[in-house]
Amino acid sequence: MTANEAELVETPADAITGHSTGADWLARYSSSLMGVFGTPQRVLVRGAGSLVWDADGKEYLDLLGGIAVNALGHAHPFVTSVISSQLATLGHVSNFFTSPTQIALAEKLLAITKAPAGSKVFFANSGTEANEAAFKLARRNGGGPAGSESVKRTKIIALEGAFHGRTMGALALTAKEAYRAPFEPLPGGVVHIPFGDVEALRAAVDDTTAAVFLEPIQGEAGVRPLSAEYLQAAREATTQAGALLILDEVQTGIGRTGKWLASEDAGIVPDAVTLAKGLGGGFPVGAIITFGEATSALLTAGQHGTTFGGNPVATAAALATLHAIESQGVLANVLAVGAHLRDGLAAVDAVTEVRGEGLLIGFDLDADVAPAMVTAALDAGFIINSPGPRTIRLAPPLILTTEQADRFLAALPEIIKTAKDAQ
Ligand SMILES: *Cc1c(COP(=O)(O)O)cnc(C)c1O
């Protein structure tokens, strides 16, 4: 063992993977992993709460939480113990069978979203899969005469700036040309209308519309919120036209905004909500909730399925996550620390705008320095993200403390200065 090796962080898989420095791992990465993500920023080996450590032993405050996934931070003791004991008891059964955690999680999701009678849940493994189920639901809202297979509702509406995932159906809903163009033709009938424009929405929704897909806050587009008035107008227009209103809360749901759903305050009942990211507290799990009997009945036996979706371990992880959020006052923490962070950010000279709710925060800079800030922040021991050239996104663990938020706020001016000097 070299002297350097002795300092490396130890992990349970070391016996299988061996020990290496970050630089060695990245060299091995580039010759073995597909290049779709570019070069990873760091090789991470261990986490605890809102902190993570890289292969060289450097510590970071994680203000991105695996992109809004690690709701309770890393290695949360309760979530970890529930996942471990479930795996040691019954790990997978297929959907020829069910298990108590699957049923209890479905019931819990219906309860926290105040879903009306007849509402139902389908479990998937990711956000894009939850949206694929939603896309199929929309197609089943065909609007042809009763008992006929004819479909007159061929149009699906999504917004400019929308991100709904990378599989073909979800990609058709996603707006970004660079993501779409290499894979055309995509499933047809999707139109993208201007963001947040009620008149454009009213003009687009008609009796050929199967569904409208909205993110209450567009995360990938830089944390852009839709107003409650917009969501209410969307509910009204879709109800009038017989179209479904489908809310993609993959990023905004499960406490991220200090509420179970970001759309809660708008006071509307959507036809479906998709969830993933934070739902499993770091374990892969996605879900679609269909609201009311009629919408729930659109997908019938045999029309959709999954091998892994809803398995005992994933649903135990989500149940444990929801339980911990509820029993440890996490939603109140999200509201308090989120407000504190936004106030602090707004007071920074180079920051021109602060957006978002709870602990989903976007802020703009007075120059195109966001990517350079990500690098400077890493060097200073903070993980942040730049969804745009002058936009930073924060989506930290929902258990982030005020003290940790203050540590970032104190370091931010120097991070901005370093990024500007590097330009
Ligand atoms: C991340 C995200 C998705 C895709 O989720 P994956 O788990 O990456 O497939 C879909 N919609 C929204 C709003 C997202 O933020």
The ligand as a Gaussian input file, in Angstrom:
#p B3LYP/6-31G(d) Opt

LIG

0 1
 C      -35.663000      14.395000     -13.525000
 C      -36.994000      14.642000     -14.122000
 C      -37.624000      13.693000     -14.949000
 C      -36.930000      12.422000     -15.365000
 O      -36.662000      11.584000     -14.282000
 P      -35.605000      10.386000     -14.467000
 O      -35.692000       9.643000     -13.165000
 O      -34.279000      11.000000     -14.740000
 O      -36.064000       9.558000     -15.606000
 C      -38.892000      13.975000     -15.410000
 N      -39.514000      15.118000     -15.092000
 C      -38.956000      16.044000     -14.297000
 C      -39.707000      17.291000     -13.959000
 C      -37.663000      15.854000     -13.803000
 O      -37.101000      16.783000     -13.037000

